[in-house]
Amino acid sequence: MRLIAGVAATVLAACTAVGFAASSARADDPVAGIYVDQTWHKGGYCEFRPYGEHLIVKDRDADGHSAVAELTVDGYGTYYYWNSDGNGTTRDVDLDFAEDHHVTLRCLLGDWKGTPTGGIIWDSYDHMLEWVTTWT
């Protein structure tokens, strides 16, 4: 019985250590990337790269929709960046924000209607991993 308890405690400690290592590795990665559909990696992909402040918006599917990045930067507001160039294209937006601002990124699909938010399909984001965060 003592042997089983000892083995269980060792396994629990090892799993906890692995969990902490995996969590810290994810938190230490400053690049924040998210798919419209995390399961199948379809629709679109959006990524914020804090070093140089680049926003990448990729259209990954010939579905007739544009990929749209919703970028919220604390102290600045929320911005929408569209890639309406079609399947297989990438839009690289060079941004300029001051350092140490919290960033939240969500990736959506949309059909351009003439305004930054007009035509966004608001429920098109991945509902399992709704958004990702990082810092400028």
C-alpha positions in Angstrom: 0.0 0.0 0.0 2.9 2.4 0.8 4.5 1.5 -2.5 1.3 2.5 -4.4 1.0 5.7 -2.5 4.6 6.6 -3.1 4.3 5.8 -6.9 1.1 7.9 -7.1 2.8 10.8 -5.3 5.8 10.6 -7.7 3.5 10.4 -10.8 1.5 13.4 -9.5 4.6 15.4 -8.9 6.0 14.6 -12.4 2.7 15.5 -14.1 2.5 18.7 -12.1 6.1 19.6 -13.1 5.3 18.8 -16.8 2.1 20.9 -16.6 4.0 23.9 -15.2 6.8 23.5 -17.8 4.2 23.4 -20.6 2.3 26.3 -19.2 5.4 28.5 -18.8 6.7 27.6 -22.3 3.4 28.8 -23.8 3.3 32.0 -21.6 6.9 32.8 -22.5 6.2 32.7 -26.3 5.4 36.3 -27.2 3.9 35.4 -30.6 0.2 35.0 -30.4 -1.5 33.0 -33.2 -5.0 31.7 -33.6 -7.0 29.9 -36.3 -10.6 30.6 -37.2 -11.1 26.8 -36.8 -8.5 25.3 -34.3 -9.6 21.7 -35.1 -9.2 21.8 -38.9 -7.0 24.9 -39.3 -9.4 26.2 -42.0 -10.8 29.6 -42.8 -8.2 32.0 -41.6 -5.1 32.4 -39.4 -4.1 35.5 -37.5 -0.9 36.1 -35.6 0.6 39.1 -33.7 4.3 39.3 -33.5 5.3 41.8 -30.8 8.9 42.2 -31.9 8.5 44.8 -34.6 4.7 44.7 -34.1 3.5 42.8 -37.1 0.0 41.4 -37.6 -0.3 38.5 -40.0 -3.7 37.7 -41.5 -3.9 34.6 -43.7 -6.8 33.4 -45.7 -6.5 29.6 -45.7 -9.7 28.4 -47.4 -11.5 29.0 -50.7 -14.8 29.6 -48.9 -15.6 33.0 -50.4 -15.0 34.8 -47.1 -12.2 37.1 -46.0 -10.0 36.5 -42.9 -10.4 39.2 -40.4 -8.1 39.9 -37.4 -9.7 41.6 -34.4 -6.8 43.2 -32.4 -7.4 44.9 -29.1 -4.5 46.8 -27.6 -5.0 48.2 -24.1 -4.8 52.0 -24.1 -5.4 52.1 -27.9 -8.7 50.4 -28.6 -9.9 47.6 -31.0 -8.9 47.4 -34.6 -10.1 45.2 -37.5 -7.7 44.1 -40.3 -9.0 42.4 -43.3 -7.3 40.0 -45.8 -9.7 40.0 -48.7 -7.2 38.9 -51.3 -8.4 35.3 -51.4 -7.4 31.8 -50.5 -3.6 31.2 -49.9 -2.8 34.9 -49.4 -1.2 36.7 -46.4 -1.5 40.2 -45.3 1.4 41.5 -43.2 0.5 44.8 -41.3 3.4 46.7 -39.8 2.0 48.4 -36.7 3.4 50.9 -34.2 2.4 50.6 -30.5 4.3 51.6 -27.4 5.8 48.8 -25.4 4.1 46.9 -22.5 0.5 47.1 -23.6 -1.7 44.0 -23.3 -2.9 42.6 -26.7 -5.9 40.4 -27.4 -6.3 38.8 -30.8 -9.3 37.0 -32.3 -9.6 35.6 -35.9 -12.9 35.8 -37.7 -14.3 35.5 -41.2 -16.3 38.2 -43.0 -17.7 39.5 -46.2 -16.6 43.2 -46.7 -19.5 45.6 -46.5 -17.6 48.9 -46.7 -16.8 49.5 -43.0 -14.2 47.9 -40.7 -16.9 45.8 -38.8 -19.5 45.6 -41.6 -19.8 42.1 -42.9 -17.9 40.3 -40.1 -19.4 36.9 -39.3 -19.4 37.4 -35.5 -19.8 33.8 -34.6 -17.2 32.5 -37.0 -14.3 32.5 -34.4 -13.1 29.3 -32.8 -15.4 28.7 -29.8 -12.9 26.4 -28.0 -10.0 28.9 -28.1 -11.8 32.2 -28.5 -8.8 34.5 -28.4 -5.0 34.7 -27.6 -3.1 37.3 -25.7 0.4 38.7 -25.5 2.1 42.1 -24.9 3.5 44.8 -27.2 
